[in-house]
Amino acid sequence: MSRLSRNILANLLGQGLVLVLGFVAVRYVFTRLGADALGIIYFSITLSAVLYSVLEMGIGSTVVREISAHVHDEPGYVRELIRTASLFYWGAYGLLVVVVYLGAPLLVGKWINLKDLDAATASRMVQILGIGTLTVLPRSLYDSVLRGFQRMEFNNLIEVATLGLQQFGIVLILVLGGGLMPVIYWLTASFWLGVLAYLLAAAHFVSFRPLVPGFSAQVVSRNFRYSSNMAAISILATVHMQADKVIVSKLLPIGTFAFYAFASSVVSRLTLVTNAISRAAFPSFAALFQRGDRPALLSQYRKLQDLLCFSTLPILAAIPFAAFPLFSYLLNAEAARMLRLPVVLLCIGTYMNATLHIPYVFSLAAGRPEITVRLNLYALFVVLPIAAILVYFLGLVGAGLSWVFYHVFAYVYAVPRMCREPLGIPVSEWFGHTLRIVILAALTYGIAWVILVSLDAGSMVFAAIAYLGASVAFAAGAYWMMGDGLRETLLGLLKPIGVKIVGVLIPSMNAKRG
């Protein structure tokens, strides 16, 4: 099995376990502490994501690209790169912690619509959680080092272990009668444990010395242009990815925001295939670009684009079928009804986002991040005003629609540019490929979901039957539609399994006849 395949499988398994573990504590927090507490936790995570994008400065993607391309021919440069990145990340972390700690009372008083919690408690929660959630900055550096070495089994093992420990701790505290603040302190401690685990894993590959913060002017000048573009992408993309949640947190009660943020996080977590493939593809594309092997690049692009588009859709399609019974259990029936249509819209927008991932990663590896920079810059003036209007008039449905509208804009602006350069393929090829898959999904999952909703069948059994039937039809159509490269790869992976099954069954059948 190739390194790329191993990384995809490691990412897939890790993200899948993270998704399952992420459900564990939500029901306990909601039922024991209330919607406001759950909302403050998700608000702090959203705030950290926005602040992270402001000061991340594109360094993570630069570290992945440069390590994967130069770890063998310029090891000294790679060590200086990591030291310089460490200085920026830890410095940004310290700055953001001070900003959040001092600004939390003002933020809670002017932005959040509380119902049950008092402002002082909410402010204290944001301050303490900020110390923990903002560790995403240094943690992302060590994550990037592991991705650059294309050893993503470490990333996923740490993610699963730390999240499992975090969820177990929350449940244990609440079962033993602990209250809100012990849960908040434990969350912060668990984030720091994750940073420590990542630090030790990164040190395994580069030793501790390159992880000590330092500065190299040569590293900065060499990567300034690429990192500047990546920083712009990080900031602008986060604005668009978090805009629906930020607007909802301002215009609607914090409890309603908690429901939407949780649903959004579920949909986001179920992009595990998208993330698994794109995270593994980036260093692989970067290495191929470094060798100048364009035929291999295009072959790998088409295979990965097929794999991502066909494999992501059934996973995302499962959410609308399972949403009502699942959210009724984890939250309540009222929240589940409120989220039914927004979840469908979130899934549609997220699938559109998935279809853009491989072209986006390809453009980054080719050194053309300015395409995405301009997309997100123009979208500030086109998409954000419409998003605010949609949320104001349509509530959570409008928030879901805004996510779809952003990707319609991305299709119109970015896809033609990515196809012309650096991919060098006809625009009609990309749109034709995507449109065929969308039509197949509408004729299978779309029809099954409409029938399920029209019958008002809210049980998990009926939802599972409808989903499985649609999946069989989709799989048959997908096998016929996918490219020869992916089909041959899948047959190659399944053939050994079939041989083993036959090897077990035939002797067993002969023994029974004897």
LOLO-694597 format. One line per field, with one value per residue (C-alpha): x, y, z; residue in one letter. Coordinates in Angstrom, 1 decimal. Each point is the difference from the previous one (the first is absolute). Example, Ala and Ser with C-alpha at 12.3 -4.5 7.8 and 13.67 -1.06 7.14 Angstrom:
<atoms>
px <- [12.3:1.4]
py <- [-4.5:3.4]
pz <- [7.8:-0.7]
aa <- [a:s]
</atoms>
This chain:
<atoms>
px <- [0.0:1.4:0.7:-2.8:-2.5:1.2:-0.4:-3.5:-1.0:1.6:-1.8:-3.3:0.2:1.1:-2.6:-2.7:0.8:0.2:-3.5:-1.4:1.7:-1.2:-3.6:0.7:0.0:-2.5:-3.0:1.4:0.9:-3.4:-2.1:2.0:1.2:-2.4:0.0:1.7:3.0:0.2:-0.3:2.9:2.3:-0.8:0.3:3.5:1.1:-1.4:1.7:3.3:-0.3:-0.5:2.9:2.2:-0.6:1.0:3.4:0.8:1.6:0.0:2.9:-1.5:-0.5:3.5:1.5:-1.8:1.0:3.7:0.6:-1.5:2.0:3.4:0.3:2.6:2.0:0.0:-0.4:1.7:-2.5:-2.9:1.3:0.2:-3.4:-1.5:1.8:-1.2:-3.6:0.1:0.9:-2.9:-2.5:0.8:0.3:-3.5:-1.4:1.2:-1.4:-3.4:-0.4:0.5:-2.5:-2.7:0.5:-0.3:-2.7:-2.3:-2.3:-0.5:-0.6:-2.6:-1.8:-0.2:-0.3:-1.5:-3.7:-0.2:-3.1:1.0:3.6:1.0:2.6:2.7:0.0:-0.1:3.0:1.9:-0.7:1.2:3.2:0.9:-1.0:2.1:3.1:-0.7:-1.6:2.6:2.6:-1.1:2.8:3.0:-1.7:-0.5:3.7:0.9:-2.9:1.5:3.4:-1.5:-1.9:3.1:1.7:-3.1:-0.4:-3.7:-0.6:1.6:-2.4:-3.1:1.1:0.6:-3.4:-1.9:1.8:-0.3:-3.6:-0.9:1.6:-1.7:-3.5:0.6:1.0:-3.1:-2.3:1.7:-0.1:-3.7:-0.9:1.9:-2.1:2.5:-1.3:0.7:3.4:1.7:-1.0:1.5:3.3:0.2:-0.6:2.9:2.3:-0.8:0.9:3.4:0.5:-0.6:2.7:2.5:-0.8:0.5:3.3:1.4:-1.1:1.6:3.2:0.2:0.7:2.0:1.3:-0.8:2.5:-1.7:-3.3:1.6:-1.2:2.5:0.2:1.6:-0.3:0.9:-3.0:-2.3:1.2:-0.1:-3.6:-1.5:-1.9:-1.5:-0.8:-1.6:-2.4:-0.7:-0.6:-2.5:-1.7:-0.1:-1.5:-2.5:-1.0:-0.6:-2.2:-2.2:0.0:-0.9:-2.2:-3.3:0.8:1.3:-3.2:-2.2:1.8:-0.9:-3.5:-1.4:0.0:3.2:-2.0:-1.2:3.6:1.1:-2.4:1.2:3.7:-0.4:-1.7:2.7:2.7:-1.6:-0.1:3.6:1.2:-1.6:2.3:2.4:0.6:0.5:2.5:1.7:0.6:0.9:2.4:1.8:-0.1:1.7:3.5:-0.2:-0.8:2.7:2.6:-1.1:0.1:3.5:1.0:-1.8:-2.0:-3.1:-1.5:0.1:-1.6:-2.9:-0.6:0.1:-2.3:-2.7:0.1:-0.2:-2.7:-2.1:0.7:-1.0:-3.1:-1.5:1.0:-0.9:-3.6:-1.4:1.5:-1.5:-3.3:-0.3:-0.4:-3.4:-1.4:1.3:-0.3:-3.5:0.3:3.6:-0.5:-3.3:2.1:3.1:-2.0:-3.8:-2.8:-0.5:3.6:-0.1:-2.9:1.7:3.1:-1.5:0.1:3.2:1.8:-0.9:1.3:3.2:0.6:-0.6:2.4:2.6:-0.1:0.5:3.0:1.3:0.0:2.3:2.6:2.2:0.2:0.8:2.7:1.4:0.2:1.7:2.6:0.6:0.7:-3.2:-1.9:-1.0:-3.0:-1.6:1.1:-1.9:-3.0:-0.4:0.8:-2.7:-2.4:0.3:-1.9:-2.4:-0.8:0.2:-2.7:-2.3:0.8:-1.0:-3.3:-0.8:0.6:-2.0:-3.1:0.2:1.9:1.8:-1.3:1.6:3.3:0.0:-0.9:2.9:2.5:-1.5:0.2:3.7:0.8:-2.1:2.1:3.2:-1.2:-0.5:3.3:2.6:-0.7:0.7:3.3:1.2:-0.9:1.9:3.0:1.5:-2.1:0.0:-3.3:-3.2:-2.5:-2.7:1.8:-0.2:-3.6:-1.1:1.6:-1.6:-3.4:-0.3:0.6:-2.4:-2.8:0.7:-0.3:-3.2:-1.5:1.0:0.5:-2.2:-3.1:0.4:0.3:-3.1:-2.0:1.2:-0.9:-3.4:-0.9:1.2:1.9:2.1:1.5:3.6:-1.1:-2.0:2.8:2.6:-2.2:-0.4:3.6:1.3:-2.3:1.2:3.6:-0.2:-1.4:2.6:2.9:-1.2:-0.1:3.3:1.9:-1.3:0.9:3.5:3.2:2.0:2.9:-2.1:-1.9:3.2:1.3:-3.1:0.0:3.6:-0.8:-3.0:1.5:2.2:-3.0:-2.0:2.8:0.2:-3.7:-0.1:3.1:-1.9:-3.4:1.0:1.9:-2.9:-2.5:2.1:0.3:-3.8:-0.4:2.5]
py <- [0.0:3.4:2.8:2.0:-2.9:-0.6:3.7:0.1:-3.1:1.4:3.3:-1.8:-2.2:2.8:2.5:-2.7:-0.8:3.7:0.5:-2.8:1.2:3.5:-1.1:-1.4:3.1:2.1:-1.7:0.2:3.7:0.9:-1.9:0.7:3.6:1.4:1.5:3.2:-1.9:-2.1:3.2:1.8:-3.1:0.1:3.7:-0.1:-2.7:2.2:3.1:-1.9:-1.2:3.6:1.4:-2.9:0.8:3.7:-0.8:-3.4:1.9:-3.0:-1.5:-3.5:-0.6:1.4:-2.4:-3.0:1.1:0.7:-3.0:-2.5:1.6:0.7:-2.4:-2.1:2.6:2.9:-1.3:3.0:2.3:-2.1:0.3:3.8:0.1:-1.9:2.2:3.2:-1.3:-1.0:3.6:1.4:-2.5:0.2:3.8:0.2:-2.3:2.2:3.1:-1.6:-1.3:3.5:1.5:-2.6:0.1:3.8:0.2:-2.8:2.2:2.5:-2.7:-1.8:3.2:1.4:-3.1:-3.1:-0.3:-2.0:-1.6:-2.0:0.8:3.3:2.2:-0.4:-3.8:0.1:2.4:-2.2:-3.0:1.8:1.1:-3.5:-1.7:2.5:-1.1:-3.6:0.4:2.4:-2.7:-0.9:2.4:-1.9:-3.3:0.7:0.5:-3.4:-1.5:1.6:-1.5:-3.5:0.7:1.2:-3.3:-1.7:-1.9:0.7:-3.0:2.0:2.9:-2.2:-2.1:3.2:1.5:-3.1:-0.6:3.6:0.4:-3.3:1.1:3.3:-1.5:-2.6:2.7:2.1:-2.9:-1.1:3.5:0.3:-3.5:0.7:3.1:2.6:3.3:2.4:1.4:-3.4:-1.0:3.3:-0.5:-3.6:1.0:2.5:-2.6:-2.5:2.5:0.4:-3.7:-0.2:2.6:-1.9:-3.3:1.8:1.5:-3.4:-1.5:2.8:-0.3:-3.7:1.2:3.2:-0.2:2.7:2.5:1.2:0.4:2.6:3.4:1.9:2.4:-0.3:3.0:-2.3:-2.3:3.0:1.5:-3.3:-0.7:3.4:0.1:-3.4:0.4:3.4:-1.5:-3.0:2.4:1.9:-3.3:-1.0:3.2:0.5:-3.7:-0.1:3.1:-1.7:-3.4:1.6:2.8:-1.9:-1.0:3.5:1.7:-2.6:0.6:3.7:0.0:-3.1:-1.2:-1.8:-3.3:0.1:0.7:-3.1:-2.2:1.4:-0.1:-3.6:-1.0:1.9:-1.8:-3.4:0.8:1.3:-3.1:-2.2:1.5:-2.6:-1.4:3.5:0.8:-3.4:0.2:3.7:0.0:-3.0:1.5:3.3:-1.3:-2.6:2.6:2.3:-2.8:-0.8:3.7:0.1:-2.9:1.7:-3.2:1.5:-3.2:-1.6:3.2:0.0:-3.8:0.4:3.1:-1.9:-3.0:2.0:2.3:-3.1:-1.6:3.1:0.8:-3.5:-1.0:3.3:0.2:-3.2:1.1:3.5:-1.4:-2.1:3.1:1.2:-3.6:-0.4:3.7:-0.1:-3.2:0.8:3.7:-1.0:-2.3:2.2:3.3:-0.1:-0.4:3.8:0.5:-2.9:1.5:3.4:-1.5:-2.3:2.4:1.9:-3.3:-0.9:3.4:-0.4:-3.4:1.4:2.8:-2.3:-2.4:3.0:0.9:-3.6:0.1:3.0:-1.5:-1.9:2.9:2.3:-2.2:-0.5:3.8:0.4:-2.6:1.7:3.3:1.7:0.9:3.5:-1.6:-0.9:3.3:2.0:-2.3:0.6:3.7:0.6:-2.2:2.4:2.6:-2.4:-2.8:1.5:2.6:-2.6:-2.4:2.6:0.7:-3.7:-0.6:3.1:-1.0:-3.8:-0.9:-3.3:-0.9:3.3:-1.0:-3.3:1.8:2.4:-3.0:-1.2:3.4:0.4:-3.1:1.0:3.2:-2.2:-2.2:3.1:1.8:-2.6:-3.1:1.4:1.5:-3.2:-2.0:2.3:0.3:-2.0:-3.1:0.7:-1.9:1.2:1.8:-2.1:-3.2:1.1:1.2:-3.0:-2.4:1.8:0.4:-3.7:-0.9:2.6:-1.3:-3.6:1.1:1.9:-3.1:-2.3:1.7:3.0:-2.0:-2.3:2.9:1.8:-3.2:-0.5:3.6:-0.2:-3.1:1.7:-3.2:1.2:-3.3:-1.0:-3.3:1.7:2.5:-2.9:-1.9:3.0:0.9:-3.5:-0.4:3.3:-0.9:-3.2:1.9:2.7:-2.5:-1.8:3.3:1.2:-3.1:0.5:3.7:0.0:0.3:-3.1:1.0:-0.1:-3.1:-1.9:1.1:-1.1:-3.3:-0.5:0.7:-2.3:-2.9:-1.2:0.1:-2.1:-2.5:-0.4:-0.4:-2.7:-1.7:-0.3:-1.0:-2.7:-2.2:0.5:-1.1:-3.0:-1.1:0.1:-2.1:-2.5]
pz <- [0.0:-1.0:2.6:-1.5:0.5:3.6:0.8:-1.4:2.0:3.2:-0.4:-0.8:3.1:2.2:-1.0:0.2:3.6:0.8:-1.4:2.1:3.2:-0.7:0.7:3.4:2.2:-1.9:1.5:3.5:-0.3:-1.5:2.4:3.2:-0.7:-2.5:-3.5:1.1:1.3:-3.2:-2.0:1.9:-0.6:-3.7:-0.1:1.5:-2.5:-2.8:1.3:0.3:-3.6:-1.2:2.0:-1.0:-3.7:0.6:1.5:-1.5:-3.0:-2.4:1.8:0.5:-3.8:-0.6:2.5:-1.6:-3.5:0.8:2.2:-2.6:-2.8:1.8:2.9:-1.8:-2.0:2.5:3.6:1.5:-1.7:1.2:3.6:-0.2:-1.5:2.9:2.6:-1.7:-0.3:3.7:0.9:-1.9:1.3:3.7:-0.3:-1.6:2.7:2.8:-1.7:-0.6:3.5:1.4:-2.5:0.7:3.8:0.1:-2.6:1.2:2.2:-2.7:-2.6:2.2:0.9:-3.6:-2.2:1.7:0.7:3.3:1.4:3.1:0.8:1.6:-1.8:2.6:-0.3:-3.8:0.0:2.3:-2.2:-3.1:1.8:1.2:-3.2:-2.0:1.7:-1.1:-3.4:-1.3:0.4:-3.6:-1.1:1.4:-0.5:-3.7:-0.4:1.4:-2.1:-3.1:0.8:0.1:-3.2:-1.7:0.8:-1.3:3.3:0.6:2.1:2.9:-0.5:0.0:3.0:2.1:-1.1:0.9:3.3:1.2:-1.0:1.5:3.3:-0.2:-0.5:2.7:2.4:-0.7:0.5:3.2:1.5:-0.7:1.2:3.3:0.5:-1.2:-1.4:-2.8:1.0:0.6:-3.5:-1.4:1.9:-1.2:-3.6:0.2:1.6:-2.7:-2.8:1.7:0.2:-3.8:-0.6:2.1:-1.9:-3.3:1.2:1.0:-3.3:-2.1:2.1:-1.0:-3.6:0.4:3.7:2.5:-1.1:-3.2:2.0:2.2:-1.4:-2.0:-3.0:-3.5:-2.3:-2.9:0.7:0.2:-3.3:-1.8:1.0:0.3:-3.2:0.3:3.8:-0.6:-2.5:2.3:2.9:-2.1:-0.9:3.7:1.2:-2.9:-0.1:3.7:-0.3:-2.5:1.8:3.3:-1.2:0.3:3.6:1.0:-1.5:1.7:3.4:-0.3:-1.4:1.8:3.6:1.1:0.5:-3.6:-1.0:2.0:-2.1:-3.3:1.0:1.1:-3.2:-2.0:1.9:-0.7:-3.8:0.2:1.8:-2.7:-2.6:1.3:-3.5:-1.4:2.7:-0.1:-3.8:-0.2:3.0:-1.5:-3.6:0.8:1.0:-2.8:-2.6:1.3:-0.3:-3.6:-0.9:1.4:-2.4:-3.0:-0.7:-1.6:-1.5:3.5:1.4:-2.3:0.4:3.7:-0.1:-2.0:2.2:3.2:-1.3:-1.0:3.4:2.0:-2.0:0.0:3.6:1.7:-1.2:1.6:3.4:-0.2:-1.3:3.2:2.1:-1.2:0.4:3.5:1.2:1.4:2.2:0.9:1.0:1.8:2.2:0.5:0.4:-0.2:-2.6:-0.3:-0.9:-2.4:-1.9:0.0:-1.6:-2.6:-3.0:1.1:0.2:-3.5:-1.2:2.0:-1.6:-3.5:0.6:1.6:-3.0:-2.3:2.2:-0.3:-3.8:0.2:2.3:-2.4:-2.5:2.9:1.4:-3.5:-0.4:3.4:-0.9:-3.3:1.8:-1.2:3.2:-1.4:-1.7:3.3:1.5:-2.6:0.2:3.7:-0.2:-2.6:2.0:2.9:-2.0:-1.7:2.4:3.5:-0.4:-1.5:2.8:2.6:-1.8:-0.3:3.7:1.0:-2.0:0.0:3.2:-0.1:-3.5:-1.2:1.7:-1.9:-3.3:0.5:0.0:-3.3:-1.5:0.8:-1.9:-3.0:-0.1:0.3:-3.0:-2.1:0.8:1.1:-2.0:-3.4:1.2:1.7:-3.1:-2.4:2.3:1.7:-0.9:-3.7:-0.6:-1.8:2.3:-1.5:1.2:3.6:0.0:-2.0:2.5:2.9:-1.6:-0.8:3.7:1.3:-2.4:1.2:3.6:-0.7:-1.6:2.9:3.3:-0.9:-0.9:3.0:2.4:-1.4:0.4:3.5:1.0:-1.8:1.9:3.3:0.9:2.8:1.3:-0.6:-1.5:-2.8:-0.6:-0.2:-2.5:-2.2:0.1:-0.7:-3.0:-1.4:0.7:-2.0:-3.0:0.4:0.2:-3.2:-1.9:1.5:-1.1:-3.5:0.0:1.7:-2.0:-1.0:2.3:3.2:-1.1:-0.6:3.4:1.8:-1.8:1.0:3.6:0.0:-1.8:2.8:2.4:-2.5:-0.3:3.8:0.3:-2.7:1.6:3.3:-1.5:-2.4:2.5:2.4:-2.6:-1.0:3.6:0.4:-3.1:1.3]
aa <- [m:s:r:l:s:r:n:i:l:a:n:l:l:g:q:g:l:v:l:v:l:g:f:v:a:v:r:y:v:f:t:r:l:g:a:d:a:l:g:i:i:y:f:s:i:t:l:s:a:v:l:y:s:v:l:e:m:g:i:g:s:t:v:v:r:e:i:s:a:h:v:h:d:e:p:g:y:v:r:e:l:i:r:t:a:s:l:f:y:w:g:a:y:g:l:l:v:v:v:v:y:l:g:a:p:l:l:v:g:k:w:i:n:l:k:d:l:d:a:a:t:a:s:r:m:v:q:i:l:g:i:g:t:l:t:v:l:p:r:s:l:y:d:s:v:l:r:g:f:q:r:m:e:f:n:n:l:i:e:v:a:t:l:g:l:q:q:f:g:i:v:l:i:l:v:l:g:g:g:l:m:p:v:i:y:w:l:t:a:s:f:w:l:g:v:l:a:y:l:l:a:a:a:h:f:v:s:f:r:p:l:v:p:g:f:s:a:q:v:v:s:r:n:f:r:y:s:s:n:m:a:a:i:s:i:l:a:t:v:h:m:q:a:d:k:v:i:v:s:k:l:l:p:i:g:t:f:a:f:y:a:f:a:s:s:v:v:s:r:l:t:l:v:t:n:a:i:s:r:a:a:f:p:s:f:a:a:l:f:q:r:g:d:r:p:a:l:l:s:q:y:r:k:l:q:d:l:l:c:f:s:t:l:p:i:l:a:a:i:p:f:a:a:f:p:l:f:s:y:l:l:n:a:e:a:a:r:m:l:r:l:p:v:v:l:l:c:i:g:t:y:m:n:a:t:l:h:i:p:y:v:f:s:l:a:a:g:r:p:e:i:t:v:r:l:n:l:y:a:l:f:v:v:l:p:i:a:a:i:l:v:y:f:l:g:l:v:g:a:g:l:s:w:v:f:y:h:v:f:a:y:v:y:a:v:p:r:m:c:r:e:p:l:g:i:p:v:s:e:w:f:g:h:t:l:r:i:v:i:l:a:a:l:t:y:g:i:a:w:v:i:l:v:s:l:d:a:g:s:m:v:f:a:a:i:a:y:l:g:a:s:v:a:f:a:a:g:a:y:w:m:m:g:d:g:l:r:e:t:l:l:g:l:l:k:p:i:g:v:k:i:v:g:v:l:i:p:s:m:n:a:k:r:g]
</atoms>
